[in-house]
Amino acid sequence: MHQLNFHQRYVIVTGGASGIGEAIVHRLTASGAGVIIWDVNHDQVRRLQDANHPMQCALTVDVVDPAAVASAMTESLRWVYGHFGGEGAGIDGLVCSAGITGPNKTVIDYGVADWKQVIEINLNGVFICNQAVAKHMKDRAYGRIVNIASVAGKEGNPNASAYSASKAAVIALTKSLGKELATHGVTVNCVTPAAVKTPMFSQMTEAHIAFMLSKIPMGRFGQVEEIASMVCWLCSSEASFSTGAVFDLSGGRATY
Ligand SMILES: NC(=O)c1ccc[n+]([C@@H]2O[C@H](COP(=O)([O-])OP(=O)(O)OC[C@H]3O[C@@H](n4cnc5c(N)ncnc54)[C@H](O)[C@@H]3O)[C@@H](O)[C@H]2O)c1
């Protein structure tokens, strides 16, 4: 694994207790970053807290709750200042990986409550976290925001309409915010992975997983480390001339 320089950089990773987010946390930590994990899974957060890693802070946060996100931001800054204190320290990066798939059903059969829950977590949660951190980054004139969208947001997977719609909206949110902050030293990008084997697979039907694999020209699932590699580069200071952009991670599936 190549090392990126995250010395005295502090990055929040939502959904960092599992799957893709967890791999991003590992790679950032291995590259010298201080990492703050925001995740709703209290047991996993407790596991991370018990591990007591000096460069990691784990908080139980539901990303759909603006008040919880605001207080997590305050707590995260307290951790950064308390542990590392140096002049100019703050939140340098935000990775929004928290998400769910929702049921695999046709639009005709899709429950309204299920639809709203997917949009609430996958879209509104990203908006709430982007908003909470963007102002801080703008004030410091530096920041890297990376949202985890999906190739489903480009293509619209059958039997995953809410998920696909939420991810398409995350792509659009990324483009809007990227332009708004383009002259403020803050970049905002997203990645669009195809299927990656993580605990999220337990939320999908076997038929849907087989469908997703069949669409990938490389003929295999992505690996969490492959997603983490690109995301961490986008979080680094080296990634300075890309914003409002969408980066493919689909084994050749995406055609635009
Ligand atoms: N796995 C894939 O095939 C795949 C493909 C493309 C995109 N993605 C996207 O990547 C991201 C991560 O997915 P994953 O595969 O690692 O899933 P995962 O289920 O392994 O991890 C998701 C994490 O998000 C957390 N989370 C869920 N709702 C939350 C909330 N309201 N507040 C805070 N945390 C919450 C969960 O507790 C979990 O730790 C998601 O946004 C997903 O849509 C995944």
The ligand as a Tripos MOL2 file, in Angstrom:
@<TRIPOS>MOLECULE
LIG
   44    48     1     0     0
SMALL
NO_CHARGES

@<TRIPOS>ATOM
      1 N1        -21.2250   -2.4500   -1.0840 N.am      1 LIG1
      2 C1        -21.5530   -2.0740   -2.3160 C.2       1 LIG1
      3 O1        -21.7370   -2.8910   -3.2350 O.2       1 LIG1
      4 C2        -21.6690   -0.6190   -2.6440 C.ar      1 LIG1
      5 C3        -21.6210   -0.2180   -3.9920 C.ar      1 LIG1
      6 C4        -21.7510    1.1340   -4.3050 C.ar      1 LIG1
      7 C5        -21.8980    2.0620   -3.2980 C.ar      1 LIG1
      8 N2        -21.9370    1.6500   -2.0010 N.ar      1 LIG1
      9 C6        -22.1280    2.6640   -0.9780 C.3       1 LIG1
     10 O2        -21.0170    2.6470   -0.0960 O.3       1 LIG1
     11 C7        -21.4350    3.0840    1.1920 C.3       1 LIG1
     12 C8        -20.9710    2.0880    2.2300 C.3       1 LIG1
     13 O3        -21.5840    0.8390    1.9720 O.3       1 LIG1
     14 P1        -21.0260   -0.5210    2.5770 P.3       1 LIG1
     15 O4        -21.1270   -1.5270    1.5000 O.co2     1 LIG1
     16 O5        -19.7310   -0.2680    3.2490 O.co2     1 LIG1
     17 O6        -22.1810   -0.8470    3.6420 O.3       1 LIG1
     18 P2        -22.1030   -1.3500    5.1570 P.3       1 LIG1
     19 O7        -23.4900   -1.7660    5.4930 O.co2     1 LIG1
     20 O8        -21.0060   -2.3420    5.3310 O.co2     1 LIG1
     21 O9        -21.7170   -0.0220    5.9570 O.3       1 LIG1
     22 C9        -22.6050    1.0570    6.0660 C.3       1 LIG1
     23 C10       -22.3730    1.7370    7.4060 C.3       1 LIG1
     24 O10       -23.2500    2.8610    7.4600 O.3       1 LIG1
     25 C11       -23.7960    2.9180    8.7660 C.3       1 LIG1
     26 N3        -25.0620    3.6460    8.7390 N.ar      1 LIG1
     27 C12       -26.2330    3.2670    8.1630 C.ar      1 LIG1
     28 N4        -27.1870    4.1800    8.3970 N.ar      1 LIG1
     29 C13       -26.6140    5.1570    9.1500 C.ar      1 LIG1
     30 C14       -27.0870    6.3700    9.7260 C.ar      1 LIG1
     31 N5        -28.3800    6.7500    9.6010 N.pl3     1 LIG1
     32 N6        -26.2280    7.1520   10.4190 N.ar      1 LIG1
     33 C15       -24.9230    6.7610   10.5730 C.ar      1 LIG1
     34 N7        -24.4260    5.6150   10.0740 N.ar      1 LIG1
     35 C16       -25.2610    4.8260    9.3670 C.ar      1 LIG1
     36 C17       -23.9780    1.4530    9.1810 C.3       1 LIG1
     37 O11       -24.1240    1.3100   10.5850 O.3       1 LIG1
     38 C18       -22.7160    0.8270    8.6120 C.3       1 LIG1
     39 O12       -21.6620    0.8450    9.5700 O.3       1 LIG1
     40 C19       -22.9520    3.2490    1.1310 C.3       1 LIG1
     41 O13       -23.2610    4.6070    0.9310 O.3       1 LIG1
     42 C20       -23.3250    2.4210   -0.0870 C.3       1 LIG1
     43 O14       -24.5240    2.8600   -0.6810 O.3       1 LIG1
     44 C21       -21.8170    0.3490   -1.6580 C.ar      1 LIG1
@<TRIPOS>BOND
     1     1     2 1
     2     2     3 2
     3     2     4 1
     4     4     5 ar
     5     4    44 ar
     6     5     6 ar
     7     6     7 ar
     8     7     8 ar
     9     8     9 1
    10     8    44 ar
    11     9    10 1
    12     9    42 1
    13    10    11 1
    14    11    12 1
    15    11    40 1
    16    12    13 1
    17    13    14 1
    18    14    15 2
    19    14    16 1
    20    14    17 1
    21    17    18 1
    22    18    19 2
    23    18    20 1
    24    18    21 1
    25    21    22 1
    26    22    23 1
    27    23    24 1
    28    23    38 1
    29    24    25 1
    30    25    26 1
    31    25    36 1
    32    26    27 ar
    33    26    35 ar
    34    27    28 ar
    35    28    29 ar
    36    29    30 ar
    37    29    35 ar
    38    30    31 1
    39    30    32 ar
    40    32    33 ar
    41    33    34 ar
    42    34    35 ar
    43    36    37 1
    44    36    38 1
    45    38    39 1
    46    40    41 1
    47    40    42 1
    48    42    43 1
@<TRIPOS>SUBSTRUCTURE
     1 LIG1         1 GROUP 0 **** ****
